[in-house]
Amino acid sequence: MYVVVVYDTAAERNPQILRTCRQYLHHVQRSVFEGALSAAQFKRFQAAVAGVIDTGYDSVLVYTYPPGSVPRREEWGAAQPSPSDIL
Amino acid sequence: MYVVVVYDTAAERNPQILRTCRQYLHHVQRSVFEGALSAAQFKRFQAAVAGVIDTGYDSVLVYTYPPGSVPRREEWGAAQPSPSDIL
């Protein structure tokens, strides 16, 4: 399945969630990641995210697309800097 | 069509992009909005966003879903505070 992930975490946890998302997905905007994951990868990713966020404070939105379909995405404004520029 | 919008703008422009998005869509996370728009509304929204962002710096990602389909969204972590708490 294809996923789009958007996180809103406390600043002190941003490096960990960023590192976790980078292990599984492509970085497309400051706190937005995308990519295709198998069901098993999705479960491991979910567990990894749960391990770095404060579930009482941080928010992670996960949009999933059925197998074989990918999001139609438009980019308005500046093309994103290369992910390494974004913390 | 249904849209999911994620913006990453310079801090000084956040209030304007927030106000613009609120006029058209539902606020679901700090810089994430969702909602159904007609083709005409989508065009007006796009023009309104172009009017408040710096297209050389700010980034707005717009995920569109074909008519009749809506995203499957999971929320990990904290349920979002009411939109008015989020600037």
Backbone of each chain as nested JSON, in Angstrom:
{
  "chains": [
    {"id": "A", "residues": [
      {"number": 1, "name": "MET", "atoms": {"N": [0.839, -1.192, 0.0], "CA": [0.0, 0.0, 0.0], "C": [0.879, 1.249, 0.0]}},
      {"number": 2, "name": "TYR", "atoms": {"N": [0.298, 2.352, -0.516], "CA": [1.022, 3.628, -0.527], "C": [0.543, 4.447, 0.667]}},
      {"number": 3, "name": "VAL", "atoms": {"N": [1.475, 5.107, 1.329], "CA": [1.083, 5.925, 2.49], "C": [1.651, 7.337, 2.37]}},
      {"number": 4, "name": "VAL", "atoms": {"N": [0.898, 8.277, 2.932], "CA": [1.367, 9.652, 3.109], "C": [1.287, 9.921, 4.606]}},
      {"number": 5, "name": "VAL", "atoms": {"N": [2.398, 10.341, 5.194], "CA": [2.454, 10.534, 6.644], "C": [2.781, 12.003, 6.948]}},
      {"number": 6, "name": "VAL", "atoms": {"N": [2.005, 12.6, 7.855], "CA": [2.256, 13.982, 8.277], "C": [2.327, 13.985, 9.801]}},
      {"number": 7, "name": "TYR", "atoms": {"N": [3.442, 14.441, 10.336], "CA": [3.546, 14.435, 11.799], "C": [3.608, 15.853, 12.357]}},
      {"number": 8, "name": "ASP", "atoms": {"N": [3.125, 15.971, 13.563], "CA": [3.185, 17.23, 14.322], "C": [3.61, 16.825, 15.723]}},
      {"number": 9, "name": "THR", "atoms": {"N": [4.906, 16.929, 15.969], "CA": [5.43, 16.466, 17.254], "C": [6.107, 17.626, 17.98]}},
      {"number": 10, "name": "ALA", "atoms": {"N": [6.296, 17.462, 19.261], "CA": [7.048, 18.462, 20.025], "C": [8.457, 18.567, 19.425]}},
      {"number": 11, "name": "ALA", "atoms": {"N": [9.007, 19.773, 19.434], "CA": [10.292, 20.033, 18.753], "C": [11.366, 19.04, 19.181]}},
      {"number": 12, "name": "GLU", "atoms": {"N": [11.376, 18.711, 20.473], "CA": [12.472, 17.851, 20.955], "C": [12.393, 16.435, 20.386]}},
      {"number": 13, "name": "ARG", "atoms": {"N": [11.195, 16.08, 19.864], "CA": [11.077, 14.722, 19.306], "C": [11.186, 14.711, 17.776]}},
      {"number": 14, "name": "ASN", "atoms": {"N": [11.312, 15.896, 17.174], "CA": [11.382, 15.941, 15.71], "C": [12.532, 15.11, 15.134]}},
      {"number": 15, "name": "PRO", "atoms": {"N": [13.755, 15.194, 15.703], "CA": [14.85, 14.416, 15.102], "C": [14.554, 12.92, 15.065]}},
      {"number": 16, "name": "GLN", "atoms": {"N": [13.941, 12.399, 16.158], "CA": [13.684, 10.944, 16.173], "C": [12.603, 10.55, 15.166]}},
      {"number": 17, "name": "ILE", "atoms": {"N": [11.506, 11.336, 15.095], "CA": [10.44, 10.962, 14.162], "C": [10.939, 11.116, 12.722]}},
      {"number": 18, "name": "LEU", "atoms": {"N": [11.786, 12.136, 12.515], "CA": [12.348, 12.343, 11.17], "C": [13.211, 11.141, 10.782]}},
      {"number": 19, "name": "ARG", "atoms": {"N": [14.067, 10.735, 11.696], "CA": [14.953, 9.586, 11.425], "C": [14.106, 8.329, 11.167]}},
      {"number": 20, "name": "THR", "atoms": {"N": [13.078, 8.118, 11.977], "CA": [12.236, 6.926, 11.825], "C": [11.547, 6.939, 10.465]}},
      {"number": 21, "name": "CYS", "atoms": {"N": [10.949, 8.075, 10.096], "CA": [10.239, 8.152, 8.812], "C": [11.21, 7.944, 7.652]}},
      {"number": 22, "name": "ARG", "atoms": {"N": [12.416, 8.494, 7.775], "CA": [13.405, 8.353, 6.69], "C": [13.783, 6.902, 6.446]}},
      {"number": 23, "name": "GLN", "atoms": {"N": [13.693, 6.078, 7.485], "CA": [14.06, 4.665, 7.306], "C": [13.041, 3.932, 6.438]}},
      {"number": 24, "name": "TYR", "atoms": {"N": [11.818, 4.478, 6.347], "CA": [10.772, 3.725, 5.639], "C": [10.255, 4.471, 4.405]}},
      {"number": 25, "name": "LEU", "atoms": {"N": [10.345, 5.815, 4.411], "CA": [9.605, 6.589, 3.41], "C": [10.452, 7.715, 2.806]}},
      {"number": 26, "name": "HIS", "atoms": {"N": [9.891, 8.366, 1.77], "CA": [10.577, 9.497, 1.113], "C": [10.112, 10.807, 1.741]}},
      {"number": 27, "name": "HIS", "atoms": {"N": [11.041, 11.707, 1.927], "CA": [10.775, 12.988, 2.575], "C": [10.335, 13.997, 1.513]}},
      {"number": 28, "name": "VAL", "atoms": {"N": [9.105, 14.478, 1.572], "CA": [8.61, 15.365, 0.517], "C": [8.344, 16.786, 0.984]}},
      {"number": 29, "name": "GLN", "atoms": {"N": [8.219, 17.001, 2.275], "CA": [8.071, 18.351, 2.822], "C": [8.459, 18.281, 4.293]}},
      {"number": 30, "name": "ARG", "atoms": {"N": [8.646, 19.419, 4.947], "CA": [9.203, 19.437, 6.311], "C": [8.737, 18.255, 7.163]}},
      {"number": 31, "name": "SER", "atoms": {"N": [7.422, 18.067, 7.303], "CA": [6.974, 16.953, 8.172], "C": [6.065, 16.019, 7.392]}},
      {"number": 32, "name": "VAL", "atoms": {"N": [6.371, 15.835, 6.119], "CA": [5.554, 14.978, 5.261], "C": [6.439, 13.939, 4.576]}},
      {"number": 33, "name": "PHE", "atoms": {"N": [6.01, 12.669, 4.693], "CA": [6.728, 11.558, 4.072], "C": [5.759, 10.733, 3.255]}},
      {"number": 34, "name": "GLU", "atoms": {"N": [6.254, 10.098, 2.224], "CA": [5.43, 9.246, 1.37], "C": [6.203, 7.994, 1.006]}},
      {"number": 35, "name": "GLY", "atoms": {"N": [5.445, 6.949, 0.599], "CA": [6.113, 5.781, 0.051], "C": [5.232, 4.557, 0.069]}},
      {"number": 36, "name": "ALA", "atoms": {"N": [5.716, 3.513, -0.589], "CA": [4.989, 2.245, -0.653], "C": [5.538, 1.319, 0.431]}},
      {"number": 37, "name": "LEU", "atoms": {"N": [4.649, 0.718, 1.18], "CA": [5.048, -0.216, 2.244], "C": [4.239, -1.5, 2.112]}},
      {"number": 38, "name": "SER", "atoms": {"N": [4.886, -2.623, 2.391], "CA": [4.129, -3.868, 2.505], "C": [3.383, -3.832, 3.837]}},
      {"number": 39, "name": "ALA", "atoms": {"N": [2.47, -4.785, 4.019], "CA": [1.715, -4.834, 5.279], "C": [2.674, -5.032, 6.459]}},
      {"number": 40, "name": "ALA", "atoms": {"N": [3.673, -5.866, 6.253], "CA": [4.634, -6.13, 7.339], "C": [5.463, -4.872, 7.627]}},
      {"number": 41, "name": "GLN", "atoms": {"N": [5.906, -4.183, 6.577], "CA": [6.681, -2.948, 6.774], "C": [5.839, -1.899, 7.481]}},
      {"number": 42, "name": "PHE", "atoms": {"N": [4.554, -1.844, 7.1], "CA": [3.646, -0.853, 7.71], "C": [3.558, -1.096, 9.214]}},
      {"number": 43, "name": "LYS", "atoms": {"N": [3.442, -2.358, 9.595], "CA": [3.347, -2.71, 11.038], "C": [4.642, -2.316, 11.761]}},
      {"number": 44, "name": "ARG", "atoms": {"N": [5.779, -2.61, 11.133], "CA": [7.069, -2.271, 11.776], "C": [7.199, -0.752, 11.895]}},
      {"number": 45, "name": "PHE", "atoms": {"N": [6.766, -0.041, 10.833], "CA": [6.83, 1.436, 10.843], "C": [5.947, 1.978, 11.966]}},
      {"number": 46, "name": "GLN", "atoms": {"N": [4.73, 1.44, 12.085], "CA": [3.795, 1.905, 13.129], "C": [4.396, 1.699, 14.511]}},
      {"number": 47, "name": "ALA", "atoms": {"N": [5.019, 0.539, 14.725], "CA": [5.652, 0.255, 16.03], "C": [6.832, 1.202, 16.262]}},
      {"number": 48, "name": "ALA", "atoms": {"N": [7.604, 1.463, 15.205], "CA": [8.769, 2.358, 15.347], "C": [8.299, 3.777, 15.695]}},
      {"number": 49, "name": "VAL", "atoms": {"N": [7.245, 4.23, 15.049], "CA": [6.714, 5.571, 15.343], "C": [6.2, 5.621, 16.782]}},
      {"number": 50, "name": "ALA", "atoms": {"N": [5.465, 4.588, 17.172], "CA": [4.934, 4.552, 18.547], "C": [6.072, 4.624, 19.571]}},
      {"number": 51, "name": "GLY", "atoms": {"N": [7.234, 4.13, 19.169], "CA": [8.376, 4.114, 20.076], "C": [9.068, 5.457, 20.235]}},
      {"number": 52, "name": "VAL", "atoms": {"N": [8.764, 6.413, 19.346], "CA": [9.475, 7.696, 19.442], "C": [8.543, 8.862, 19.757]}},
      {"number": 53, "name": "ILE", "atoms": {"N": [7.227, 8.695, 19.628], "CA": [6.339, 9.838, 19.906], "C": [5.755, 9.724, 21.318]}},
      {"number": 54, "name": "ASP", "atoms": {"N": [5.246, 10.871, 21.784], "CA": [4.474, 10.883, 23.032], "C": [3.016, 10.799, 22.602]}},
      {"number": 55, "name": "THR", "atoms": {"N": [2.42, 9.645, 22.776], "CA": [1.075, 9.445, 22.216], "C": [0.028, 10.336, 22.893]}},
      {"number": 56, "name": "GLY", "atoms": {"N": [0.416, 10.964, 23.994], "CA": [-0.523, 11.878, 24.648], "C": [-0.402, 13.302, 24.137]}},
      {"number": 57, "name": "TYR", "atoms": {"N": [0.629, 13.562, 23.316], "CA": [0.872, 14.949, 22.891], "C": [1.033, 15.046, 21.373]}},
      {"number": 58, "name": "ASP", "atoms": {"N": [1.883, 14.168, 20.813], "CA": [2.217, 14.257, 19.387], "C": [1.101, 13.665, 18.526]}},
      {"number": 59, "name": "SER", "atoms": {"N": [1.034, 14.177, 17.275], "CA": [0.01, 13.686, 16.347], "C": [0.669, 13.233, 15.047]}},
      {"number": 60, "name": "VAL", "atoms": {"N": [0.288, 12.058, 14.576], "CA": [0.783, 11.552, 13.291], "C": [-0.438, 11.148, 12.474]}},
      {"number": 61, "name": "LEU", "atoms": {"N": [-0.615, 11.764, 11.319], "CA": [-1.715, 11.396, 10.423], "C": [-1.153, 10.491, 9.335]}},
      {"number": 62, "name": "VAL", "atoms": {"N": [-1.822, 9.379, 9.09], "CA": [-1.356, 8.407, 8.097], "C": [-2.474, 8.176, 7.086]}},
      {"number": 63, "name": "TYR", "atoms": {"N": [-2.244, 8.645, 5.864], "CA": [-3.218, 8.438, 4.784], "C": [-2.777, 7.209, 4.0]}},
      {"number": 64, "name": "THR", "atoms": {"N": [-3.668, 6.244, 3.877], "CA": [-3.292, 5.022, 3.154], "C": [-4.083, 4.92, 1.85]}},
      {"number": 65, "name": "TYR", "atoms": {"N": [-3.417, 4.369, 0.84], "CA": [-4.029, 4.185, -0.473], "C": [-4.047, 2.695, -0.783]}},
      {"number": 66, "name": "PRO", "atoms": {"N": [-5.156, 2.22, -1.356], "CA": [-5.232, 0.784, -1.658], "C": [-4.083, 0.35, -2.567]}},
      {"number": 67, "name": "PRO", "atoms": {"N": [-3.684, -0.932, -2.479], "CA": [-2.621, -1.434, -3.345], "C": [-2.862, -1.069, -4.812]}},
      {"number": 68, "name": "GLY", "atoms": {"N": [-1.839, -0.602, -5.476], "CA": [-1.956, -0.295, -6.893], "C": [-2.352, 1.147, -7.151]}},
      {"number": 69, "name": "SER", "atoms": {"N": [-2.745, 1.879, -6.101], "CA": [-3.082, 3.291, -6.378], "C": [-2.111, 4.202, -5.618]}},
      {"number": 70, "name": "VAL", "atoms": {"N": [-1.797, 5.319, -6.235], "CA": [-0.898, 6.296, -5.605], "C": [-1.602, 7.648, -5.601]}},
      {"number": 71, "name": "PRO", "atoms": {"N": [-1.201, 8.535, -4.68], "CA": [-1.886, 9.823, -4.579], "C": [-1.617, 10.696, -5.795]}},
      {"number": 72, "name": "ARG", "atoms": {"N": [-2.591, 11.535, -6.103], "CA": [-2.346, 12.578, -7.092], "C": [-1.953, 13.808, -6.282]}},
      {"number": 73, "name": "ARG", "atoms": {"N": [-0.74, 14.275, -6.493], "CA": [-0.228, 15.362, -5.648], "C": [0.195, 16.541, -6.515]}},
      {"number": 74, "name": "GLU", "atoms": {"N": [-0.255, 17.729, -6.133], "CA": [0.212, 18.953, -6.786], "C": [1.106, 19.692, -5.797]}},
      {"number": 75, "name": "GLU", "atoms": {"N": [2.09, 20.382, -6.327], "CA": [2.966, 21.186, -5.468], "C": [2.813, 22.65, -5.871]}},
      {"number": 76, "name": "TRP", "atoms": {"N": [2.274, 23.446, -4.96], "CA": [2.156, 24.875, -5.213], "C": [3.299, 25.561, -4.478]}},
      {"number": 77, "name": "GLY", "atoms": {"N": [3.908, 26.544, -5.136], "CA": [4.999, 27.251, -4.478], "C": [6.322, 26.595, -4.795]}},
      {"number": 78, "name": "ALA", "atoms": {"N": [7.238, 26.733, -3.851], "CA": [8.62, 26.316, -4.082], "C": [8.736, 24.796, -4.13]}},
      {"number": 79, "name": "ALA", "atoms": {"N": [9.513, 24.306, -5.108], "CA": [9.859, 22.884, -5.09], "C": [10.66, 22.677, -3.82]}},
      {"number": 80, "name": "GLN", "atoms": {"N": [10.477, 21.516, -3.226], "CA": [11.083, 21.285, -1.923], "C": [12.607, 21.218, -2.024]}},
      {"number": 81, "name": "PRO", "atoms": {"N": [13.277, 21.799, -1.024], "CA": [14.72, 21.631, -0.924], "C": [15.019, 20.142, -0.764]}},
      {"number": 82, "name": "SER", "atoms": {"N": [16.245, 19.763, -0.976], "CA": [16.533, 18.328, -0.806], "C": [16.313, 17.983, 0.658]}},
      {"number": 83, "name": "PRO", "atoms": {"N": [15.752, 16.808, 0.919], "CA": [15.357, 16.425, 2.276], "C": [16.441, 16.706, 3.314]}},
      {"number": 84, "name": "SER", "atoms": {"N": [17.696, 16.583, 2.93], "CA": [18.73, 16.754, 3.973], "C": [18.751, 18.193, 4.483]}},
      {"number": 85, "name": "ASP", "atoms": {"N": [18.142, 19.116, 3.768], "CA": [18.128, 20.514, 4.241], "C": [17.035, 20.72, 5.283]}},
      {"number": 86, "name": "ILE", "atoms": {"N": [16.151, 19.732, 5.366], "CA": [14.981, 19.94, 6.23], "C": [15.213, 19.179, 7.53]}},
      {"number": 87, "name": "LEU", "atoms": {"N": [15.083, 19.821, 8.625], "CA": [15.159, 19.053, 9.878], "C": [13.733, 18.93, 10.426]}}
    ]},
    {"id": "B", "residues": [
      {"number": 1, "name": "MET", "atoms": {"N": [-14.353, 17.169, -5.699], "CA": [-13.23, 16.308, -5.353], "C": [-12.838, 16.551, -3.897]}},
      {"number": 2, "name": "TYR", "atoms": {"N": [-12.179, 15.519, -3.313], "CA": [-11.713, 15.662, -1.922], "C": [-10.225, 16.033, -1.971]}},
      {"number": 3, "name": "VAL", "atoms": {"N": [-9.828, 16.964, -1.112], "CA": [-8.417, 17.356, -1.102], "C": [-7.842, 17.298, 0.31]}},
      {"number": 4, "name": "VAL", "atoms": {"N": [-6.543, 17.004, 0.366], "CA": [-5.78, 17.088, 1.612], "C": [-4.643, 18.07, 1.313]}},
      {"number": 5, "name": "VAL", "atoms": {"N": [-4.532, 19.105, 2.141], "CA": [-3.545, 20.157, 1.888], "C": [-2.568, 20.235, 3.072]}},
      {"number": 6, "name": "VAL", "atoms": {"N": [-1.277, 20.253, 2.759], "CA": [-0.249, 20.386, 3.8], "C": [0.65, 21.545, 3.391]}},
      {"number": 7, "name": "TYR", "atoms": {"N": [0.759, 22.544, 4.279], "CA": [1.608, 23.674, 3.897], "C": [2.828, 23.8, 4.801]}},
      {"number": 8, "name": "ASP", "atoms": {"N": [3.874, 24.329, 4.214], "CA": [5.108, 24.618, 4.961], "C": [5.517, 26.016, 4.522]}},
      {"number": 9, "name": "THR", "atoms": {"N": [5.126, 27.009, 5.319], "CA": [5.374, 28.396, 4.924], "C": [6.247, 29.082, 5.97]}},
      {"number": 10, "name": "ALA", "atoms": {"N": [6.837, 30.177, 5.596], "CA": [7.595, 30.977, 6.564], "C": [6.637, 31.407, 7.676]}},
      {"number": 11, "name": "ALA", "atoms": {"N": [7.146, 31.473, 8.898], "CA": [6.299, 31.724, 10.076], "C": [5.44, 32.977, 9.893]}},
      {"number": 12, "name": "GLU", "atoms": {"N": [6.029, 34.002, 9.299], "CA": [5.261, 35.254, 9.178], "C": [4.061, 35.137, 8.259]}},
      {"number": 13, "name": "ARG", "atoms": {"N": [4.045, 34.091, 7.413], "CA": [2.893, 33.925, 6.518], "C": [1.899, 32.884, 7.031]}},
      {"number": 14, "name": "ASN", "atoms": {"N": [2.229, 32.223, 8.15], "CA": [1.326, 31.184, 8.663], "C": [-0.092, 31.696, 8.929]}},
      {"number": 15, "name": "PRO", "atoms": {"N": [-0.248, 32.864, 9.576], "CA": [-1.62, 33.312, 9.856], "C": [-2.458, 33.465, 8.587]}},
      {"number": 16, "name": "GLN", "atoms": {"N": [-1.839, 33.978, 7.515], "CA": [-2.634, 34.184, 6.289], "C": [-3.001, 32.862, 5.629]}},
      {"number": 17, "name": "ILE", "atoms": {"N": [-2.05, 31.922, 5.551], "CA": [-2.361, 30.646, 4.896], "C": [-3.367, 29.88, 5.744]}},
      {"number": 18, "name": "LEU", "atoms": {"N": [-3.245, 30.019, 7.06], "CA": [-4.2, 29.346, 7.965], "C": [-5.605, 29.896, 7.721]}},
      {"number": 19, "name": "ARG", "atoms": {"N": [-5.714, 31.226, 7.681], "CA": [-7.024, 31.862, 7.466], "C": [-7.599, 31.436, 6.109]}},
      {"number": 20, "name": "THR", "atoms": {"N": [-6.735, 31.41, 5.09], "CA": [-7.199, 31.047, 3.744], "C": [-7.707, 29.617, 3.718]}},
      {"number": 21, "name": "CYS", "atoms": {"N": [-6.939, 28.71, 4.293], "CA": [-7.352, 27.289, 4.296], "C": [-8.655, 27.101, 5.077]}},
      {"number": 22, "name": "ARG", "atoms": {"N": [-8.78, 27.849, 6.182], "CA": [-9.994, 27.702, 7.011], "C": [-11.252, 28.119, 6.266]}},
      {"number": 23, "name": "GLN", "atoms": {"N": [-11.08, 29.01, 5.283], "CA": [-12.267, 29.467, 4.548], "C": [-12.811, 28.363, 3.636]}},
      {"number": 24, "name": "TYR", "atoms": {"N": [-11.948, 27.383, 3.316], "CA": [-12.374, 26.378, 2.33], "C": [-12.424, 24.956, 2.909]}},
      {"number": 25, "name": "LEU", "atoms": {"N": [-11.588, 24.695, 3.946], "CA": [-11.364, 23.308, 4.351], "C": [-11.405, 23.141, 5.866]}},
      {"number": 26, "name": "HIS", "atoms": {"N": [-11.353, 21.875, 6.32], "CA": [-11.368, 21.554, 7.764], "C": [-9.93, 21.403, 8.26]}},
      {"number": 27, "name": "HIS", "atoms": {"N": [-9.686, 21.915, 9.444], "CA": [-8.348, 21.903, 10.017], "C": [-8.147, 20.6, 10.798]}},
      {"number": 28, "name": "VAL", "atoms": {"N": [-7.211, 19.73, 10.369], "CA": [-7.08, 18.429, 11.026], "C": [-5.762, 18.256, 11.76]}},
      {"number": 29, "name": "GLN", "atoms": {"N": [-4.767, 19.089, 11.438], "CA": [-3.504, 19.06, 12.179], "C": [-2.813, 20.39, 11.939]}},
      {"number": 30, "name": "ARG", "atoms": {"N": [-1.798, 20.737, 12.697], "CA": [-1.197, 22.078, 12.645], "C": [-1.206, 22.684, 11.239]}},
      {"number": 31, "name": "SER", "atoms": {"N": [-0.636, 22.0, 10.25], "CA": [-0.602, 22.614, 8.901], "C": [-1.257, 21.697, 7.882]}},
      {"number": 32, "name": "VAL", "atoms": {"N": [-2.301, 21.001, 8.329], "CA": [-2.985, 20.055, 7.44], "C": [-4.478, 20.365, 7.424]}},
      {"number": 33, "name": "PHE", "atoms": {"N": [-5.022, 20.476, 6.202], "CA": [-6.45, 20.738, 6.027], "C": [-7.027, 19.734, 5.053]}},
      {"number": 34, "name": "GLU", "atoms": {"N": [-8.317, 19.454, 5.225], "CA": [-8.983, 18.509, 4.336], "C": [-10.365, 19.036, 4.007]}},
      {"number": 35, "name": "GLY", "atoms": {"N": [-10.923, 18.515, 2.873], "CA": [-12.326, 18.812, 2.607], "C": [-12.686, 18.566, 1.165]}},
      {"number": 36, "name": "ALA", "atoms": {"N": [-13.988, 18.646, 0.897], "CA": [-14.494, 18.441, -0.456], "C": [-14.678, 19.807, -1.111]}},
      {"number": 37, "name": "LEU", "atoms": {"N": [-14.194, 19.934, -2.322], "CA": [-14.309, 21.184, -3.072], "C": [-14.832, 20.884, -4.48]}},
      {"number": 38, "name": "SER", "atoms": {"N": [-15.682, 21.774, -4.966], "CA": [-16.063, 21.666, -6.376], "C": [-14.878, 22.161, -7.205]}},
      {"number": 39, "name": "ALA", "atoms": {"N": [-14.938, 21.934, -8.511], "CA": [-13.843, 22.384, -9.392], "C": [-13.699, 23.902, -9.299]}},
      {"number": 40, "name": "ALA", "atoms": {"N": [-14.813, 24.596, -9.225], "CA": [-14.772, 26.069, -9.149], "C": [-14.186, 26.517, -7.819]}},
      {"number": 41, "name": "GLN", "atoms": {"N": [-14.598, 25.857, -6.732], "CA": [-14.041, 26.199, -5.417], "C": [-12.545, 25.926, -5.378]}},
      {"number": 42, "name": "PHE", "atoms": {"N": [-12.142, 24.802, -5.987], "CA": [-10.718, 24.435, -6.013], "C": [-9.906, 25.536, -6.691]}},
      {"number": 43, "name": "LYS", "atoms": {"N": [-10.41, 26.045, -7.789], "CA": [-9.716, 27.127, -8.535], "C": [-9.625, 28.384, -7.676]}},
      {"number": 44, "name": "ARG", "atoms": {"N": [-10.727, 28.741, -7.012], "CA": [-10.711, 29.937, -6.151], "C": [-9.73, 29.74, -4.99]}},
      {"number": 45, "name": "PHE", "atoms": {"N": [-9.728, 28.516, -4.42], "CA": [-8.811, 28.203, -3.312], "C": [-7.366, 28.336, -3.79]}},
      {"number": 46, "name": "GLN", "atoms": {"N": [-7.065, 27.794, -4.952], "CA": [-5.698, 27.852, -5.5], "C": [-5.257, 29.3, -5.701]}},
      {"number": 47, "name": "ALA", "atoms": {"N": [-6.166, 30.128, -6.221], "CA": [-5.837, 31.545, -6.429], "C": [-5.638, 32.244, -5.084]}},
      {"number": 48, "name": "ALA", "atoms": {"N": [-6.477, 31.904, -4.108], "CA": [-6.359, 32.521, -2.774], "C": [-5.027, 32.134, -2.127]}},
      {"number": 49, "name": "VAL", "atoms": {"N": [-4.63, 30.877, -2.248], "CA": [-3.345, 30.436, -1.683], "C": [-2.199, 31.152, -2.399]}},
      {"number": 50, "name": "ALA", "atoms": {"N": [-2.279, 31.224, -3.714], "CA": [-1.206, 31.895, -4.477], "C": [-1.061, 33.35, -4.033]}},
      {"number": 51, "name": "GLY", "atoms": {"N": [-2.179, 33.918, -3.549], "CA": [-2.16, 35.314, -3.126], "C": [-1.516, 35.545, -1.776]}},
      {"number": 52, "name": "VAL", "atoms": {"N": [-1.316, 34.457, -0.999], "CA": [-0.757, 34.68, 0.347], "C": [0.615, 34.036, 0.539]}},
      {"number": 53, "name": "ILE", "atoms": {"N": [1.031, 33.142, -0.359], "CA": [2.341, 32.503, -0.151], "C": [3.412, 33.19, -1.004]}},
      {"number": 54, "name": "ASP", "atoms": {"N": [4.66, 32.928, -0.63], "CA": [5.796, 33.348, -1.457], "C": [6.167, 32.123, -2.288]}},
      {"number": 55, "name": "THR", "atoms": {"N": [5.798, 32.149, -3.544], "CA": [5.947, 30.93, -4.357], "C": [7.42, 30.555, -4.564]}},
      {"number": 56, "name": "GLY", "atoms": {"N": [8.312, 31.445, -4.177], "CA": [9.74, 31.125, -4.282], "C": [10.279, 30.482, -3.015]}},
      {"number": 57, "name": "TYR", "atoms": {"N": [9.445, 30.478, -1.944], "CA": [9.966, 29.976, -0.653], "C": [9.028, 28.931, -0.031]}},
      {"number": 58, "name": "ASP", "atoms": {"N": [7.743, 29.286, 0.012], "CA": [6.767, 28.436, 0.697], "C": [6.376, 27.231, -0.163]}},
      {"number": 59, "name": "SER", "atoms": {"N": [5.967, 26.147, 0.537], "CA": [5.553, 24.933, -0.174], "C": [4.163, 24.522, 0.28]}},
      {"number": 60, "name": "VAL", "atoms": {"N": [3.308, 24.215, -0.679], "CA": [1.972, 23.716, -0.36], "C": [1.774, 22.433, -1.168]}},
      {"number": 61, "name": "LEU", "atoms": {"N": [1.532, 21.323, -0.479], "CA": [1.254, 20.057, -1.16], "C": [-0.254, 19.841, -1.155]}},
      {"number": 62, "name": "VAL", "atoms": {"N": [-0.794, 19.494, -2.306], "CA": [-2.232, 19.309, -2.441], "C": [-2.481, 17.907, -2.992]}},
      {"number": 63, "name": "TYR", "atoms": {"N": [-3.045, 17.044, -2.147], "CA": [-3.393, 15.689, -2.572], "C": [-4.867, 15.697, -2.98]}},
      {"number": 64, "name": "THR", "atoms": {"N": [-5.153, 15.264, -4.188], "CA": [-6.541, 15.266, -4.651], "C": [-7.033, 13.828, -4.831]}},
      {"number": 65, "name": "TYR", "atoms": {"N": [-8.316, 13.645, -4.531], "CA": [-8.956, 12.339, -4.645], "C": [-10.091, 12.457, -5.648]}},
      {"number": 66, "name": "PRO", "atoms": {"N": [-10.225, 11.438, -6.499], "CA": [-11.294, 11.497, -7.507], "C": [-12.669, 11.671, -6.851]}},
      {"number": 67, "name": "PRO", "atoms": {"N": [-13.602, 12.315, -7.571], "CA": [-14.962, 12.485, -7.043], "C": [-15.508, 11.163, -6.492]}},
      {"number": 68, "name": "GLY", "atoms": {"N": [-16.106, 11.225, -5.315], "CA": [-16.723, 10.034, -4.732], "C": [-15.782, 9.263, -3.838]}},
      {"number": 69, "name": "SER", "atoms": {"N": [-14.474, 9.59, -3.88], "CA": [-13.585, 8.838, -2.974], "C": [-13.009, 9.791, -1.932]}},
      {"number": 70, "name": "VAL", "atoms": {"N": [-12.816, 9.268, -0.735], "CA": [-12.223, 10.071, 0.337], "C": [-11.034, 9.296, 0.899]}},
      {"number": 71, "name": "PRO", "atoms": {"N": [-10.086, 10.033, 1.523], "CA": [-8.896, 9.345, 2.005], "C": [-9.216, 8.42, 3.173]}},
      {"number": 72, "name": "ARG", "atoms": {"N": [-8.394, 7.384, 3.285], "CA": [-8.454, 6.548, 4.498], "C": [-7.36, 7.094, 5.397]}},
      {"number": 73, "name": "ARG", "atoms": {"N": [-7.748, 7.603, 6.533], "CA": [-6.779, 8.283, 7.4], "C": [-6.755, 7.63, 8.772]}},
      {"number": 74, "name": "GLU", "atoms": {"N": [-5.549, 7.351, 9.253], "CA": [-5.389, 6.872, 10.627], "C": [-4.727, 7.988, 11.429]}},
      {"number": 75, "name": "GLU", "atoms": {"N": [-5.07, 8.077, 12.703], "CA": [-4.439, 9.069, 13.572], "C": [-3.693, 8.328, 14.683]}},
      {"number": 76, "name": "TRP", "atoms": {"N": [-2.37, 8.435, 14.646], "CA": [-1.551, 7.837, 15.707], "C": [-1.194, 8.953, 16.676]}},
      {"number": 77, "name": "GLY", "atoms": {"N": [-1.257, 8.621, 17.98], "CA": [-0.9, 9.633, 18.977], "C": [-2.129, 10.404, 19.402]}},
      {"number": 78, "name": "ALA", "atoms": {"N": [-1.885, 11.659, 19.778], "CA": [-2.937, 12.46, 20.393], "C": [-3.99, 12.879, 19.372]}},
      {"number": 79, "name": "ALA", "atoms": {"N": [-5.265, 12.786, 19.777], "CA": [-6.318, 13.356, 18.942], "C": [-6.044, 14.847, 18.901]}},
      {"number": 80, "name": "GLN", "atoms": {"N": [-6.317, 15.431, 17.756], "CA": [-5.952, 16.835, 17.58], "C": [-6.769, 17.733, 18.493]}},
      {"number": 81, "name": "PRO", "atoms": {"N": [-6.083, 18.768, 19.028], "CA": [-6.812, 19.795, 19.779], "C": [-7.795, 20.474, 18.824]}},
      {"number": 82, "name": "SER", "atoms": {"N": [-8.746, 21.176, 19.362], "CA": [-9.701, 21.816, 18.441], "C": [-8.927, 22.826, 17.605]}},
      {"number": 83, "name": "PRO", "atoms": {"N": [-9.265, 22.934, 16.333], "CA": [-8.492, 23.762, 15.405], "C": [-8.193, 25.16, 15.954]}},
      {"number": 84, "name": "SER", "atoms": {"N": [-9.098, 25.695, 16.758], "CA": [-8.855, 27.095, 17.191], "C": [-7.628, 27.162, 18.105]}},
      {"number": 85, "name": "ASP", "atoms": {"N": [-7.203, 26.017, 18.624], "CA": [-6.012, 26.052, 19.496], "C": [-4.735, 26.072, 18.673]}},
      {"number": 86, "name": "ILE", "atoms": {"N": [-4.889, 25.798, 17.401], "CA": [-3.679, 25.626, 16.592], "C": [-3.457, 26.899, 15.785]}},
      {"number": 87, "name": "LEU", "atoms": {"N": [-2.321, 27.499, 15.857], "CA": [-2.066, 28.629, 14.96], "C": [-1.153, 28.139, 13.87]}}
    ]}
  ]
}
